[in-house]
Structure formats: C-alpha cells, structure tokens
Amino acid sequence: MAVLSRLLRARTTTSYAIRSFCCSYSTSSPPSSSEIGGIAAPSLASNTSTDRRNVQWVFLGCPGVGKGTYASRLSKLLAVPHIATGDLVRDELSSKGPLSSQLAEIVNQGKLVPDEIIINLLSHRLQIGEAKGESGFILDGFPRTIRQAEILEGVTNIDLVINLKLREEALLAKCLGRRTCSQCGGNYNVACIDIKADHGNPAMYMPALLPPPHCASKLITRSDDTEQVVKERLRIYNEKSRPVEEFYRIRGKLLEFDLPGGIPESWTKLLQALNLDDHEDERSATA
Ligand SMILES: Nc1ncnc2c1ncn2[C@@H]1O[C@H](COP(=O)(O)OP(=O)(O)O)[C@@H](O)[C@H]1O
C-alpha cells in the first residue's frame, strides 16, 4: 500500500512514468469470476485466499445514490477499508489546515477539487492504512474524472467497479434528506421516497432512515447538501464522472446495479449480484 500511495502521488505531481508496478498490488491475474447477467462478478473465494492480494473495488454513482452506505457495509463484510475521498476532503476542511479555505470554496460550490489535492489526500490516507497493516480497499468517490481513472490504472489493478444507479427524481430528495449525528457520526436520511409507477417504470419506495431518539437533537446537514449545490454536483457528475463509467465498461469491469428500493432490499440484491450472499450467511452464522 505504501508503494501505491507513493506512486499515486508521483503520478500526479510529476510526469513520472510508471514502467512497472511490482509489489503485492501488481498485475496479478484478475480474480476468477462467474457471469451474472453478462457481467463478471468476482467470486469471494478468489479475493479472500491468502496467496492473493485483497479486494480493490471502486464505487461509482451520482451524489445521493448511496455509495457511502453500501461501500461501508461491504467494507465491514470483506474486512477491507472503505476510503471515501469526500470524507477525506471533509476531514481536511474541519482540520482548518492550510488547504481548508480553498477547499471550502470549491466544495460549497459543488465543484471538483483539483486532482493534485485529491491524490495527495488519498496517498496520505493509503500511507496511514499501510502503517496499520491494511490491505485492499473499496474506493468511494474516486476516480471521478477520466484523468483520475487513468492515474489509478497506471498504478494498480482495479478488480471491479460497482455503478450504483437510482432514478434521477430520487437523487435530489435523498441528498437533501441526509443527516449526520454530530456526536456518534451515524448517517441517517429523513427523506421518504415514494415514486408511483409510470411510463413502464416500476414504483419505488425507499423509507426514511430515521435516527434513534438520542441522536435526533444532534443532527447536522452537510454544507454542500443544498438544492442549488446538489443540482450543480449532479450536473458535474454528468459532465465529468459519467465518462468514467464508460472507461470501466469498455474494460469489462463495470457492474451496473439499479437500486430496487430501501436498504434491506437493495443490500440483499447487491450481495446476490456480487456472489456474496453465501458469505454473509456464513458470517452471521459464525458471529
Ligand atoms: N475524486 C474527487 N475529485 C475531485 N473532488 C472530489 C473527489 N471526491 C470528493 N471530491 C470533493 O468532495 C465533495 C464531496 O464528495 P462526496 O462526499 O463524494 O459527495 P457526493 O455526495 O457528491 O458523492 C465533492 O463535491 C467534491 O468537491
């Protein structure tokens, strides 16, 4: 991981040409896979075997789709770190370090942070993980541009990219409904999405995820979750991040996943799509 973090940094701050990448993150043969709906979903066995490196997955999807929710659940299930670049940016903002005023302005306008800054934050996070003995990762919010995807491809192999999808009309409401408990850090959503079936689209119901009573008076909203800023983030996603889906689609790494409804239903279906449903049963049985 230290090598990965150093290479990431070198790759973006200089014109460093990476000729080879040889460590446990090198180009080992891709994990064995089973075909699901024409998409190669990894078999867990290949990713957890000790003679291979751990999973290296990426989550893509519009703001509000739920990348953080599902990436964090998978990270616990697979025992790999969930690394969200949005969280790294928010940590930097709250640290009041030298970058924070520049970052605040960018984030509060819904714009993307320059690649150099994001890669430095990510490299630093990977180095800390290395020191703690972490291996593998589930990236959430990175890469968000073709350039970031190319930089990542230049330094390591990504096994799988999960593209979470939700109907457009639900995304804004879900962003505006997000709340975090300022004390325990728990994430909730006060929006209840109830879309009727129309024009061949099925109905969709996502209940609110309400906080427990002890968090209810401590809820905060992200400063960039206002209607104007979310609309700008959605516009930027379509302009800069949508092409990243195609980048991975043509490389045969993209798993498209339409969220069918609320978390219990979507989680079960996501595990099935990833061939991980047996694994969760085993975990609960041995817990
Ligand atoms: N990979 C990235 N490249 C550039 N900016 C980023 C990246 N990841 C996060 N950011 C910045 O952090 C903000 C919050 O990111 P995130 O929490 O992932 O938001 P979202 O809910 O829009 O997916 C983004 O709007 C952007 O300003």
The ligand as an SDF file (V2000), in Angstrom:
LIG
                    3D

 27 29  0  0  0  0  0  0  0  0999 V2000
  -12.3120   12.2720   -6.5730 N   0  0  0  0  0  0  0  0  0  0  0  0
  -12.6390   13.5640   -6.3510 C   0  0  0  0  0  0  0  0  0  0  0  0
  -12.2030   14.5290   -7.2030 N   0  0  0  0  0  0  0  0  0  0  0  0
  -12.4950   15.8180   -7.0060 C   0  0  0  0  0  0  0  0  0  0  0  0
  -13.2430   16.2750   -5.9870 N   0  0  0  0  0  0  0  0  0  0  0  0
  -13.7120   15.3600   -5.1020 C   0  0  0  0  0  0  0  0  0  0  0  0
  -13.4270   13.9650   -5.2390 C   0  0  0  0  0  0  0  0  0  0  0  0
  -14.0120   13.2970   -4.2220 N   0  0  0  0  0  0  0  0  0  0  0  0
  -14.6420   14.2290   -3.4790 C   0  0  0  0  0  0  0  0  0  0  0  0
  -14.4630   15.4570   -4.0020 N   0  0  0  0  0  0  0  0  0  0  0  0
  -14.9950   16.7330   -3.4760 C   0  0  0  0  0  0  0  0  0  0  0  0
  -15.7050   16.4640   -2.2590 O   0  0  0  0  0  0  0  0  0  0  0  0
  -17.0950   16.7760   -2.4140 C   0  0  0  0  0  0  0  0  0  0  0  0
  -17.9260   15.7830   -1.6430 C   0  0  0  0  0  0  0  0  0  0  0  0
  -17.6960   14.4970   -2.1720 O   0  0  0  0  0  0  0  0  0  0  0  0
  -18.6860   13.2800   -1.8430 P   0  0  0  0  0  0  0  0  0  0  0  0
  -18.9150   13.1980   -0.3820 O   0  0  0  0  0  0  0  0  0  0  0  0
  -18.1360   12.0820   -2.5310 O   0  0  0  0  0  0  0  0  0  0  0  0
  -20.0280   13.7990   -2.4880 O   0  0  0  0  0  0  0  0  0  0  0  0
  -21.2470   13.2080   -3.3140 P   0  0  0  0  0  0  0  0  0  0  0  0
  -22.3490   13.1170   -2.3300 O   0  0  0  0  0  0  0  0  0  0  0  0
  -21.4640   14.3320   -4.3050 O   0  0  0  0  0  0  0  0  0  0  0  0
  -20.9160   11.9120   -3.9670 O   0  0  0  0  0  0  0  0  0  0  0  0
  -17.3200   16.7870   -3.9150 C   0  0  0  0  0  0  0  0  0  0  0  0
  -18.4350   17.5760   -4.3110 O   0  0  0  0  0  0  0  0  0  0  0  0
  -16.0050   17.3620   -4.4130 C   0  0  0  0  0  0  0  0  0  0  0  0
  -15.9490   18.7640   -4.2150 O   0  0  0  0  0  0  0  0  0  0  0  0
  1  2  1  0
  2  3  1  0
  2  7  2  0
  3  4  2  0
  4  5  1  0
  5  6  2  0
  6  7  1  0
  6 10  1  0
  7  8  1  0
  8  9  2  0
  9 10  1  0
 10 11  1  0
 11 12  1  0
 11 26  1  0
 12 13  1  0
 13 14  1  0
 13 24  1  0
 14 15  1  0
 15 16  1  0
 16 17  2  0
 16 18  1  0
 16 19  1  0
 19 20  1  0
 20 21  2  0
 20 22  1  0
 20 23  1  0
 24 25  1  0
 24 26  1  0
 26 27  1  0
M  END
$$$$
